[in-house]
């Protein structure tokens, strides 16, 4: 396993541990830090292991940080979500 994949696994572990902690701002501060660390990490994983592994790591990151992605897509007008 390459060092970039180890770093991606550590990022995922830290993200899950942060999700367990109570937060006053609904984890937005932690989400911004994880995004800032995750974007270069995805590039590093893709560079060392290829685009397929990079896409798998990207999918794992999106599954962890799905709400910031949904809010960003809503702001851009690309996501409407379910409405009753």
mmCIF file of the C-alpha atoms, coordinates in Angstrom:
data_MODEL
# 
_entry.id   MODEL 
# 
loop_
_atom_site.group_PDB 
_atom_site.id 
_atom_site.type_symbol 
_atom_site.label_atom_id 
_atom_site.label_alt_id 
_atom_site.label_comp_id 
_atom_site.label_asym_id 
_atom_site.label_entity_id 
_atom_site.label_seq_id 
_atom_site.pdbx_PDB_ins_code 
_atom_site.Cartn_x 
_atom_site.Cartn_y 
_atom_site.Cartn_z 
_atom_site.occupancy 
_atom_site.B_iso_or_equiv 
_atom_site.pdbx_formal_charge 
_atom_site.auth_seq_id 
_atom_site.auth_comp_id 
_atom_site.auth_asym_id 
_atom_site.auth_atom_id 
_atom_site.pdbx_PDB_model_num 
ATOM 1  C CA . UNK A 1 1  ? 0.000   0.000  0.000   1.00 0.00 ? 1  UNK A CA 1 
ATOM 2  C CA . UNK A 1 2  ? 1.428   3.357  -0.990  1.00 0.00 ? 2  UNK A CA 1 
ATOM 3  C CA . UNK A 1 3  ? 1.937   6.239  1.395   1.00 0.00 ? 3  UNK A CA 1 
ATOM 4  C CA . UNK A 1 4  ? -0.838  8.216  -0.298  1.00 0.00 ? 4  UNK A CA 1 
ATOM 5  C CA . UNK A 1 5  ? -3.365  5.444  0.367   1.00 0.00 ? 5  UNK A CA 1 
ATOM 6  C CA . UNK A 1 6  ? -2.254  5.252  3.993   1.00 0.00 ? 6  UNK A CA 1 
ATOM 7  C CA . UNK A 1 7  ? -2.782  9.023  4.254   1.00 0.00 ? 7  UNK A CA 1 
ATOM 8  C CA . UNK A 1 8  ? -6.240  8.667  2.675   1.00 0.00 ? 8  UNK A CA 1 
ATOM 9  C CA . UNK A 1 9  ? -7.159  5.968  5.205   1.00 0.00 ? 9  UNK A CA 1 
ATOM 10 C CA . UNK A 1 10 ? -5.940  8.172  8.058   1.00 0.00 ? 10 UNK A CA 1 
ATOM 11 C CA . UNK A 1 11 ? -8.005  11.059 6.627   1.00 0.00 ? 11 UNK A CA 1 
ATOM 12 C CA . UNK A 1 12 ? -11.105 8.833  6.574   1.00 0.00 ? 12 UNK A CA 1 
ATOM 13 C CA . UNK A 1 13 ? -10.470 7.645  10.124  1.00 0.00 ? 13 UNK A CA 1 
ATOM 14 C CA . UNK A 1 14 ? -10.024 11.222 11.377  1.00 0.00 ? 14 UNK A CA 1 
ATOM 15 C CA . UNK A 1 15 ? -13.164 12.312 9.512   1.00 0.00 ? 15 UNK A CA 1 
ATOM 16 C CA . UNK A 1 16 ? -15.205 9.596  11.184  1.00 0.00 ? 16 UNK A CA 1 
ATOM 17 C CA . UNK A 1 17 ? -13.773 10.388 14.616  1.00 0.00 ? 17 UNK A CA 1 
ATOM 18 C CA . UNK A 1 18 ? -14.585 14.079 14.141  1.00 0.00 ? 18 UNK A CA 1 
ATOM 19 C CA . UNK A 1 19 ? -18.145 13.151 13.210  1.00 0.00 ? 19 UNK A CA 1 
ATOM 20 C CA . UNK A 1 20 ? -18.533 11.457 16.590  1.00 0.00 ? 20 UNK A CA 1 
ATOM 21 C CA . UNK A 1 21 ? -17.524 14.587 18.525  1.00 0.00 ? 21 UNK A CA 1 
ATOM 22 C CA . UNK A 1 22 ? -20.160 17.111 19.583  1.00 0.00 ? 22 UNK A CA 1 
ATOM 23 C CA . UNK A 1 23 ? -19.987 20.434 17.763  1.00 0.00 ? 23 UNK A CA 1 
ATOM 24 C CA . UNK A 1 24 ? -21.661 23.821 18.174  1.00 0.00 ? 24 UNK A CA 1 
ATOM 25 C CA . UNK A 1 25 ? -21.525 24.717 14.480  1.00 0.00 ? 25 UNK A CA 1 
ATOM 26 C CA . UNK A 1 26 ? -22.776 21.345 13.155  1.00 0.00 ? 26 UNK A CA 1 
ATOM 27 C CA . UNK A 1 27 ? -19.239 20.306 12.150  1.00 0.00 ? 27 UNK A CA 1 
ATOM 28 C CA . UNK A 1 28 ? -18.795 22.982 9.475   1.00 0.00 ? 28 UNK A CA 1 
ATOM 29 C CA . UNK A 1 29 ? -15.356 24.035 10.732  1.00 0.00 ? 29 UNK A CA 1 
ATOM 30 C CA . UNK A 1 30 ? -14.160 20.439 10.659  1.00 0.00 ? 30 UNK A CA 1 
ATOM 31 C CA . UNK A 1 31 ? -15.692 19.959 7.211   1.00 0.00 ? 31 UNK A CA 1 
ATOM 32 C CA . UNK A 1 32 ? -13.745 22.905 5.787   1.00 0.00 ? 32 UNK A CA 1 
ATOM 33 C CA . UNK A 1 33 ? -10.488 21.536 7.232   1.00 0.00 ? 33 UNK A CA 1 
ATOM 34 C CA . UNK A 1 34 ? -11.224 18.078 5.843   1.00 0.00 ? 34 UNK A CA 1 
ATOM 35 C CA . UNK A 1 35 ? -12.015 19.550 2.427   1.00 0.00 ? 35 UNK A CA 1 
ATOM 36 C CA . UNK A 1 36 ? -8.806  21.604 2.446   1.00 0.00 ? 36 UNK A CA 1 
ATOM 37 C CA . UNK A 1 37 ? -6.778  18.510 3.283   1.00 0.00 ? 37 UNK A CA 1 
ATOM 38 C CA . UNK A 1 38 ? -8.762  16.134 1.097   1.00 0.00 ? 38 UNK A CA 1 
ATOM 39 C CA . UNK A 1 39 ? -8.465  17.901 -2.252  1.00 0.00 ? 39 UNK A CA 1 
ATOM 40 C CA . UNK A 1 40 ? -4.656  17.673 -2.477  1.00 0.00 ? 40 UNK A CA 1 
ATOM 41 C CA . UNK A 1 41 ? -4.834  14.181 -0.997  1.00 0.00 ? 41 UNK A CA 1 
ATOM 42 C CA . UNK A 1 42 ? -7.099  13.011 -3.837  1.00 0.00 ? 42 UNK A CA 1 
ATOM 43 C CA . UNK A 1 43 ? -4.639  14.465 -6.336  1.00 0.00 ? 43 UNK A CA 1 
ATOM 44 C CA . UNK A 1 44 ? -1.753  12.664 -4.641  1.00 0.00 ? 44 UNK A CA 1 
ATOM 45 C CA . UNK A 1 45 ? -3.631  9.342  -4.579  1.00 0.00 ? 45 UNK A CA 1 
ATOM 46 C CA . UNK A 1 46 ? -4.576  9.741  -8.239  1.00 0.00 ? 46 UNK A CA 1 
ATOM 47 C CA . UNK A 1 47 ? -0.989  10.604 -9.200  1.00 0.00 ? 47 UNK A CA 1 
ATOM 48 C CA . UNK A 1 48 ? 0.504   7.604  -7.397  1.00 0.00 ? 48 UNK A CA 1 
ATOM 49 C CA . UNK A 1 49 ? -2.175  4.964  -7.963  1.00 0.00 ? 49 UNK A CA 1 
ATOM 50 C CA . UNK A 1 50 ? -4.070  5.937  -11.092 1.00 0.00 ? 50 UNK A CA 1 
ATOM 51 C CA . UNK A 1 51 ? -7.458  7.419  -11.895 1.00 0.00 ? 51 UNK A CA 1 
ATOM 52 C CA . UNK A 1 52 ? -9.561  4.409  -10.851 1.00 0.00 ? 52 UNK A CA 1 
ATOM 53 C CA . UNK A 1 53 ? -8.187  4.406  -7.304  1.00 0.00 ? 53 UNK A CA 1 
ATOM 54 C CA . UNK A 1 54 ? -8.452  8.199  -7.271  1.00 0.00 ? 54 UNK A CA 1 
ATOM 55 C CA . UNK A 1 55 ? -12.148 7.972  -8.136  1.00 0.00 ? 55 UNK A CA 1 
ATOM 56 C CA . UNK A 1 56 ? -12.689 5.402  -5.383  1.00 0.00 ? 56 UNK A CA 1 
ATOM 57 C CA . UNK A 1 57 ? -11.032 7.712  -2.843  1.00 0.00 ? 57 UNK A CA 1 
ATOM 58 C CA . UNK A 1 58 ? -13.082 10.631 -4.191  1.00 0.00 ? 58 UNK A CA 1 
ATOM 59 C CA . UNK A 1 59 ? -16.291 8.606  -3.750  1.00 0.00 ? 59 UNK A CA 1 
ATOM 60 C CA . UNK A 1 60 ? -15.272 7.760  -0.188  1.00 0.00 ? 60 UNK A CA 1 
ATOM 61 C CA . UNK A 1 61 ? -14.618 11.438 0.548   1.00 0.00 ? 61 UNK A CA 1 
ATOM 62 C CA . UNK A 1 62 ? -17.929 12.503 -0.950  1.00 0.00 ? 62 UNK A CA 1 
ATOM 63 C CA . UNK A 1 63 ? -19.753 9.920  1.146   1.00 0.00 ? 63 UNK A CA 1 
ATOM 64 C CA . UNK A 1 64 ? -18.190 11.401 4.277   1.00 0.00 ? 64 UNK A CA 1 
ATOM 65 C CA . UNK A 1 65 ? -18.730 15.039 3.275   1.00 0.00 ? 65 UNK A CA 1 
ATOM 66 C CA . UNK A 1 66 ? -22.057 14.695 1.470   1.00 0.00 ? 66 UNK A CA 1 
ATOM 67 C CA . UNK A 1 67 ? -23.821 17.662 3.110   1.00 0.00 ? 67 UNK A CA 1 
ATOM 68 C CA . UNK A 1 68 ? -21.255 20.297 2.105   1.00 0.00 ? 68 UNK A CA 1 
ATOM 69 C CA . UNK A 1 69 ? -21.491 18.938 -1.450  1.00 0.00 ? 69 UNK A CA 1 
ATOM 70 C CA . UNK A 1 70 ? -25.300 19.045 -1.415  1.00 0.00 ? 70 UNK A CA 1 
ATOM 71 C CA . UNK A 1 71 ? -25.322 22.621 -0.091  1.00 0.00 ? 71 UNK A CA 1 
ATOM 72 C CA . UNK A 1 72 ? -22.780 23.696 -2.725  1.00 0.00 ? 72 UNK A CA 1 
ATOM 73 C CA . UNK A 1 73 ? -24.855 22.117 -5.505  1.00 0.00 ? 73 UNK A CA 1 
ATOM 74 C CA . UNK A 1 74 ? -28.002 23.799 -4.162  1.00 0.00 ? 74 UNK A CA 1 
ATOM 75 C CA . UNK A 1 75 ? -26.249 27.152 -4.153  1.00 0.00 ? 75 UNK A CA 1 
ATOM 76 C CA . UNK A 1 76 ? -25.217 26.627 -7.774  1.00 0.00 ? 76 UNK A CA 1 
ATOM 77 C CA . UNK A 1 77 ? -28.786 25.662 -8.673  1.00 0.00 ? 77 UNK A CA 1 
ATOM 78 C CA . UNK A 1 78 ? -27.824 22.136 -9.724  1.00 0.00 ? 78 UNK A CA 1 
ATOM 79 C CA . UNK A 1 79 ? -29.623 20.302 -6.920  1.00 0.00 ? 79 UNK A CA 1 
ATOM 80 C CA . UNK A 1 80 ? -33.232 20.605 -5.940  1.00 0.00 ? 80 UNK A CA 1 
ATOM 81 C CA . UNK A 1 81 ? -33.553 17.553 -3.720  1.00 0.00 ? 81 UNK A CA 1 
ATOM 82 C CA . UNK A 1 82 ? -36.846 16.022 -2.712  1.00 0.00 ? 82 UNK A CA 1 
ATOM 83 C CA . UNK A 1 83 ? -39.691 18.399 -2.154  1.00 0.00 ? 83 UNK A CA 1 
ATOM 84 C CA . UNK A 1 84 ? -43.047 17.356 -0.775  1.00 0.00 ? 84 UNK A CA 1 
# 
